[in-house]
Amino acid sequence: MLRVRPVHFTSRTESWKQLLTALGMVATEDDGGWTVFDSGSGRLAIHPAEAGSGQDGRTVLAVEVGDVAEFARRTNLSAQEGSRQEGAAESTGPAELVTADHGDACRISAPDGFSFLADKAAHFAVCADADPALAVAGVWYTADPEGAVRTLLHIGARARPVPDNDETADFTAKNGGVLLVRPAAGASRSGLGFEYDGGLEPLRERLTAAGFAASLTEEAFGSTLHVANPDADSPNAPATVWVSQHRPMG
């Protein structure tokens, strides 16, 4: 299995919980250290951070898998097969079993120096009460889009058609969530957004009723809803959280 589940660090956990609830997500794990919210497709973990710290307002890309060791084996096997097909020297592969603060995990390391964790899913079923139209989108900003694309293919992400050819790449995870590769200068980093499979106006009304300022913009390939970010005062966070309207290609 593969499910997108980024981790967002914030000193404003209550505001984020209110925002995610207004978006249609449902809390399914809460151990006091972090809270995991289900959407219709993908999950998001909220982790407390000290106000003004380097973590406050940051999102870290992460995924969930069924069996960490088997996931690592398959990922490395896929990378080795890819190297043989390209005539490149074989390496040990991008996946490494590690012990994280929260338990056993698999670290995926990419050619651009970016890395993220794959954790064992605590539960597999998506909460039936979550809005089925909402999907969590983890974003990978990188100066090496090709390397990021290869890495996501090796972990089993499924390529999704994109409307242009500017080095962007979209992927879906088998068990929920979206992974987006976006070209960017400088050090590689993570980002967070959402997709909505339906009209955004009702969603904006729901957010506004919950006390969140939200505005709609029309862009080249669809509409995007921009919601006031609870972490906007942090230097690590953008002013808004975006929700784009998902319009399938073809």
C-alpha positions in Angstrom: 0.0 0.0 0.0 1.0 3.6 -0.4 -0.8 6.6 1.1 0.2 10.3 1.1 0.5 11.6 4.8 2.6 14.7 5.2 3.4 16.0 8.7 2.7 19.7 9.4 4.5 21.3 12.3 2.7 24.2 14.0 2.4 26.2 17.2 -1.3 26.8 16.2 -2.6 23.2 16.5 -6.1 24.2 17.4 -6.5 26.6 14.5 -5.2 23.9 12.1 -7.6 21.3 13.6 -10.5 23.8 13.0 -9.3 24.4 9.4 -9.0 20.8 8.6 -12.4 20.0 10.1 -13.9 22.8 7.9 -12.3 21.3 4.9 -14.1 18.1 5.6 -11.3 16.1 7.3 -11.8 13.9 10.3 -9.3 13.2 13.2 -8.6 9.5 13.3 -5.5 9.4 15.5 -4.6 11.5 18.5 -1.9 10.4 20.9 -1.1 13.8 22.4 2.0 14.1 20.3 0.3 14.5 17.0 -3.1 14.2 15.4 -3.8 12.5 12.1 -6.7 13.7 9.9 -8.3 11.6 7.2 -9.5 13.2 4.0 -11.4 11.3 1.3 -7.9 10.7 -0.3 -4.8 10.9 1.8 -4.0 12.0 5.4 -2.3 14.8 7.2 -0.6 14.7 10.6 -0.5 17.8 12.7 2.5 18.0 15.1 3.0 20.6 17.8 6.0 23.0 17.4 7.4 25.8 19.5 6.2 29.2 18.4 8.9 30.9 16.3 11.1 27.8 16.0 12.6 26.6 12.7 9.9 23.9 12.5 6.9 26.2 13.2 4.8 26.4 10.0 6.8 23.8 8.1 5.4 20.7 6.3 7.5 17.6 5.9 6.6 15.2 3.1 5.8 11.6 4.3 3.9 8.5 3.2 2.3 5.5 4.9 2.9 1.9 3.8 1.6 -1.5 5.0 5.0 -3.2 5.6 8.0 -1.0 6.0 10.6 -3.7 5.2 8.7 -5.0 2.1 8.3 -1.4 0.9 12.0 -0.8 1.2 12.8 -4.0 -0.7 10.4 -3.3 -3.6 11.6 0.3 -3.8 15.3 -0.7 -4.1 14.5 -3.5 -6.5 12.7 -1.0 -8.8 15.6 1.4 -8.6 18.1 -1.3 -9.4 16.0 -2.5 -12.4 15.8 1.1 -13.6 19.6 1.5 -13.4 20.1 -1.7 -15.4 17.7 -0.5 -18.1 19.5 2.9 -18.3 23.0 1.2 -18.4 24.0 3.0 -15.2 26.0 1.5 -12.3 23.8 -0.2 -9.8 23.6 1.4 -6.3 22.2 0.1 -3.0 18.9 1.9 -3.8 17.1 4.9 -2.3 15.4 3.1 0.5 16.9 2.6 4.0 15.4 1.1 7.1 15.7 3.5 10.0 14.5 3.9 13.6 12.7 7.3 13.9 11.4 8.9 17.1 8.0 7.3 16.5 9.3 3.8 15.6 10.6 1.8 12.6 10.4 3.6 9.3 12.0 3.7 5.8 13.9 6.7 4.6 13.8 7.5 0.9 16.7 9.6 -0.4 16.7 11.2 -3.8 19.5 12.4 -6.1 18.8 16.1 -5.2 19.6 15.4 -1.5 15.9 15.5 -0.5 14.6 12.7 1.7 11.3 11.7 3.3 10.0 8.9 5.5 7.6 6.0 4.9 5.9 5.0 8.1 3.8 1.9 8.8 0.1 2.9 8.7 -1.6 2.8 12.1 -4.9 2.0 10.3 -5.8 1.3 6.7 -9.4 2.2 6.2 -10.3 5.9 5.4 -12.9 7.4 7.7 -16.3 7.2 6.1 -17.2 10.6 7.4 -14.4 12.5 5.6 -15.4 14.6 2.6 -14.8 12.1 -0.3 -14.0 15.0 -2.7 -11.0 16.3 -0.8 -7.5 15.0 -1.4 -4.2 15.8 0.4 -1.4 17.0 -1.9 2.2 16.7 -0.9 4.5 18.9 -3.0 8.2 18.3 -3.8 9.9 21.5 -4.9 13.2 20.7 -6.6 15.9 21.8 -9.1 16.0 18.2 -10.3 12.5 17.3 -11.4 13.7 14.2 -13.3 15.3 12.7 -10.3 12.2 13.4 -8.2 10.0 11.7 -10.8 12.2 8.6 -10.9 12.2 8.4 -7.1 8.4 8.6 -6.9 8.0 6.0 -9.6 10.3 3.7 -7.6 8.2 3.9 -4.5 5.1 2.9 -6.5 3.4 6.3 -7.1 1.3 6.4 -10.3 2.0 9.1 -12.9 -1.0 11.3 -13.7 -1.3 13.3 -16.9 -0.5 17.1 -16.6 -1.8 19.8 -19.0 1.6 21.2 -19.9 5.2 20.3 -20.4 7.1 22.5 -18.0 8.8 19.8 -15.9 5.9 19.6 -13.5 4.7 16.0 -12.7 1.7 14.7 -10.9 1.3 11.4 -9.2 -1.4 9.6 -7.2 -0.9 7.0 -4.4 -2.7 3.7 -4.6 -4.3 4.2 -1.2 -5.0 7.9 -1.3 -3.4 11.3 -1.8 -1.5 13.2 -4.5 2.2 13.9 -5.0 3.3 16.8 -7.0 6.8 17.6 -8.4 7.4 21.3 -9.1 10.6 22.7 -10.5 12.2 25.3 -8.1 15.6 26.9 -7.6 17.6 26.4 -4.4 17.5 23.6 -1.9 14.7 21.0 -2.3 11.8 21.4 0.1 8.2 20.2 0.8 4.9 22.0 0.4 1.3 21.3 1.2 -1.9 21.8 -0.6 -5.2 20.1 -1.4 -7.3 19.1 -4.4 -11.1 19.1 -4.6 -13.1 17.0 -7.0 -16.0 19.4 -7.4 -17.1 23.0 -7.3 -15.1 25.2 -5.0 -17.8 27.7 -4.2 -19.7 25.5 -1.7 -16.3 24.7 -0.1 -15.5 28.4 0.2 -18.9 29.0 1.8 -18.2 26.2 4.3 -14.8 27.7 5.2 -16.2 31.2 5.5 -19.0 30.0 7.8 -16.3 28.4 10.0 -14.5 31.8 10.2 -11.7 31.3 7.6 -11.1 34.0 5.0 -11.1 32.3 1.6 -10.9 33.7 -2.0 -11.3 32.1 -5.4 -9.0 32.7 -8.4 -9.2 31.5 -11.9 -6.0 30.1 -13.3 -4.8 28.7 -16.6 -5.9 25.1 -15.8 -8.7 25.6 -13.3 -9.9 27.4 -10.2 -7.9 27.6 -6.9 -9.2 28.4 -3.5 -6.8 30.4 -1.2 -7.5 30.0 2.5 -5.9 32.2 5.2 -3.0 30.1 6.7 -3.1 29.8 10.5 0.7 29.9 10.3 0.8 33.1 8.2 2.9 34.9 10.8 5.6 32.3 10.7 8.5 32.9 8.3 8.4 29.3 7.3 4.8 29.4 6.0 3.0 31.0 3.0 0.2 33.4 3.6 -2.5 31.0 2.3 -3.3 27.3 2.0 -4.4 26.4 -1.5 -7.1 24.0 -2.6 -7.2 23.5 -6.4 -10.1 22.1 -8.4 -9.2 18.8 -9.8 -10.1 18.5 -13.5 -9.1 15.1 -14.9 -7.3 15.2 -18.3 -8.7 13.6 -21.3 
